[in-house]
Each structure stands twice: as C-alpha cells, then as structure tokens.
C-alpha cells in the first residue's frame, strides 16, 4: 500500500536538506581600507602609492580624463595642466573599498616617449631613408581624403625627375629634410 506524501512533508524535507553546514563555512574577513599618497616625480608625472590596509590583492587607479591603471604603485604622465580627480579602489577577500583625492598639474608637458613616438624617434632622433620605388613618397593628405598631391615615382630608370632624400624625425615632432645633393633631373 502506498502512502501519500503531502506538500507539507516535502517542504519540511527541503528545509532540513538546505540547512547550511558550519563545518564548510569560510570566513571572508574584514573589508580593506583604501588609502594612498601622491608624489610628484616631475612637472608632468605623478606617482600613486597605495597605503591601504586589510591585505588587498588588487589595486586600481582611475584618473578622470587620463586613464585607468593598476598596481600597488604606479607612475602616471599627465600632459595637460589642470586639476585631476583620482579614485583608488582596493579589493581583498572580504570585499572592496574606495578612496578619492585630487592633484594639480601646473604646466603642459611634452608627450611621453612611448609607443609610436618611441619607435619613430628612439626618444631623441632617428634617420629615415625612403625606399627607391614607386609610391614611396606621397604629397598630400591621408588616403580616402581629398588630396592636392600625388604619388611620386621613385625609380631612377623610369621617371624623368626623381627625388632621393633623407629625413630625420626628432622627438619634438620636427622633420629635418636632408637632400644630401641627391636631387636628380
């Protein structure tokens, strides 16, 4: 003979089965406390150092209008004068905390020598030579934009006029043209 199981019996069984086990409980710990200092490295670079407590394992810095950075300590280049807001977030096993502050840059600075600028100038100057082939030099604007220029032939065998030149792009963005007597006609 089958016994009927009531809805009440199922609910009671469900509550007993879902009771948390204290033996497997992990204590998360206290929240971290976010604190930091700002140190001027030079007129356009500031160093952010976290003095946060509570054993944080992740450090984030957000500087309004500049970017987002990570690390317990980070140096940030700011190229334009002004007052900047900084938000520092730290995370530990218990959660996260945020501290805010601000700093001021008093003068516009040169762009940092990183990325493409570093590659083009080697942070001082770099000498470039154009390849002696058709299309190696262009006078005008970028492709796809109406242009007043045209590609110049760089092959001495087929062009009646050929310009062979050397140039140097300095870290301040100036391009020095050096014909070195290589203007042929």
C-alpha positions as CSV (number, residue, x, y, z in Angstrom):
1,X,0.0,0.0,0.0
2,X,1.3,3.4,-1.0
3,X,1.4,6.3,1.4
4,X,0.5,9.8,0.3
5,X,3.3,12.4,0.6
6,X,1.8,15.7,1.5
7,X,3.1,19.1,0.3
8,X,4.0,19.9,4.0
9,X,6.2,16.8,4.1
10,X,8.1,17.9,1.0
11,X,8.7,21.4,2.3
12,X,9.9,20.2,5.7
13,X,12.3,17.8,4.0
14,X,13.5,20.6,1.7
15,X,14.3,22.9,4.7
16,X,16.2,20.2,6.5
17,X,18.3,19.4,3.4
18,X,19.2,23.1,2.8
19,X,20.5,23.9,6.2
20,X,24.0,25.3,5.9
21,X,26.9,23.4,7.3
22,X,29.0,25.3,9.7
23,X,32.0,22.9,9.1
24,X,32.3,24.1,5.5
25,X,31.8,27.8,6.2
26,X,34.6,30.1,5.1
27,X,35.2,33.4,6.9
28,X,35.6,36.2,4.3
29,X,37.3,38.6,6.7
30,X,37.1,42.3,7.1
31,X,36.9,44.8,4.3
32,X,40.1,46.6,3.2
33,X,40.6,50.3,3.9
34,X,41.7,52.3,0.9
35,X,44.4,55.0,1.5
36,X,47.0,56.4,-0.8
37,X,49.7,59.1,-1.3
38,X,50.5,61.2,-4.3
39,X,54.1,62.2,-5.0
40,X,55.4,64.5,-7.8
41,X,58.0,62.7,-9.9
42,X,58.5,65.7,-12.3
43,X,56.3,68.5,-13.6
44,X,54.0,66.2,-15.5
45,X,54.4,62.8,-13.8
46,X,52.9,61.8,-10.5
47,X,53.4,58.6,-8.5
48,X,50.4,57.0,-6.8
49,X,51.3,54.7,-3.8
50,X,48.7,52.6,-2.0
51,X,48.9,52.6,1.8
52,X,45.8,50.5,2.1
53,X,45.3,48.1,4.9
54,X,43.4,44.8,5.2
55,X,45.7,42.8,2.9
56,X,44.3,43.9,-0.5
57,X,45.4,41.8,-3.6
58,X,44.1,44.1,-6.3
59,X,44.8,47.8,-6.7
60,X,43.1,50.1,-9.3
61,X,43.6,53.8,-10.1
62,X,41.2,55.8,-12.2
63,X,42.3,59.3,-13.2
64,X,39.5,61.4,-14.7
65,X,40.4,62.4,-18.3
66,X,43.7,60.5,-18.2
67,X,43.1,56.7,-17.9
68,X,42.9,53.6,-15.7
69,X,45.9,52.0,-14.1
70,X,46.7,49.1,-11.8
71,X,49.3,48.1,-9.3
72,X,50.2,48.9,-5.7
73,X,52.4,51.8,-7.0
74,X,52.1,53.4,-10.5
75,X,53.6,56.4,-12.2
76,X,51.3,58.4,-14.5
77,X,52.2,61.0,-17.1
78,X,49.7,63.8,-17.5
79,X,50.4,66.1,-20.4
80,X,47.9,69.0,-19.8
81,X,47.8,71.4,-16.9
82,X,44.7,71.2,-14.7
83,X,43.2,69.7,-11.6
84,X,42.5,65.9,-11.8
85,X,40.4,63.6,-9.7
86,X,41.8,60.2,-8.8
87,X,39.8,57.2,-7.5
88,X,41.7,54.4,-5.8
89,X,39.9,51.0,-5.4
90,X,41.3,48.1,-3.4
91,X,40.0,44.6,-3.2
92,X,40.5,41.7,-0.7
93,X,38.7,38.5,0.2
94,X,36.2,40.5,2.2
95,X,35.2,43.0,-0.5
96,X,36.4,46.4,-1.7
97,X,36.9,50.0,-0.6
98,X,37.4,53.3,-2.4
99,X,39.3,56.5,-1.6
100,X,39.3,59.7,-3.7
101,X,41.6,62.6,-4.0
102,X,42.9,65.2,-6.4
103,X,46.1,66.6,-7.7
104,X,47.2,69.5,-9.9
105,X,49.5,69.7,-12.9
106,X,50.8,73.3,-13.3
107,X,52.1,73.2,-16.9
108,X,51.6,71.4,-20.2
109,X,54.3,68.9,-20.9
110,X,55.8,67.2,-23.9
111,X,54.2,63.9,-24.9
112,X,55.9,60.9,-23.3
113,X,58.4,58.9,-25.4
114,X,56.4,55.7,-25.6
115,X,54.7,53.6,-28.3
116,X,54.8,55.1,-31.8
117,X,56.7,58.2,-30.7
118,X,59.5,56.0,-29.2
119,X,59.5,53.8,-32.4
120,X,59.7,56.8,-34.8
121,X,62.3,58.9,-32.8
122,X,64.1,56.5,-30.5
123,X,63.4,59.2,-27.9
124,X,65.9,61.7,-29.5
125,X,66.1,61.4,-33.3
126,X,66.2,58.7,-35.9
127,X,67.3,58.9,-39.5
128,X,64.9,57.6,-42.2
129,X,65.6,56.8,-45.9
130,X,62.8,56.4,-48.4
131,X,62.7,53.3,-50.5
132,X,63.6,53.9,-54.2
133,X,60.3,52.6,-55.5
134,X,57.1,53.9,-56.9
135,X,54.7,55.2,-54.3
136,X,57.3,55.5,-51.5
137,X,56.5,59.2,-51.0
138,X,53.2,60.9,-51.1
139,X,52.5,64.6,-51.1
140,X,49.1,65.5,-49.7
141,X,46.7,64.1,-47.1
142,X,45.9,60.6,-46.0
143,X,44.2,58.1,-48.4
144,X,40.5,58.5,-48.7
145,X,40.5,62.2,-48.0
146,X,40.5,64.7,-51.0
147,X,44.1,65.4,-51.8
148,X,46.1,68.0,-53.6
149,X,49.0,65.7,-54.0
150,X,50.0,62.6,-55.9
151,X,52.4,59.7,-55.6
152,X,55.8,60.5,-56.8
153,X,57.8,58.0,-58.9
154,X,61.0,56.9,-57.0
155,X,62.5,54.6,-59.7
156,X,65.5,56.3,-61.4
157,X,65.1,54.1,-64.5
158,X,61.6,55.2,-65.4
159,X,61.0,58.7,-64.0
160,X,62.3,61.8,-65.7
161,X,62.6,63.5,-62.3
162,X,63.5,61.6,-59.2
163,X,63.9,62.9,-55.7
164,X,66.0,60.9,-53.4
165,X,66.0,62.3,-49.9
166,X,66.9,61.5,-46.3
167,X,65.0,62.8,-43.4
168,X,65.2,62.9,-39.6
169,X,62.2,63.0,-37.3
170,X,63.1,64.5,-33.9
171,X,61.4,63.8,-30.6
172,X,59.8,67.3,-30.7
173,X,57.9,66.3,-33.9
174,X,60.1,68.3,-36.4
175,X,61.1,66.7,-39.6
176,X,64.5,67.7,-40.9
177,X,64.9,67.3,-44.7
178,X,68.4,66.4,-45.9
179,X,68.7,66.2,-49.7
180,X,72.4,65.4,-49.5
181,X,72.8,66.5,-53.1
182,X,70.6,63.7,-54.3
183,X,68.1,65.8,-56.4
184,X,68.3,64.4,-59.9
185,X,66.7,65.6,-63.1
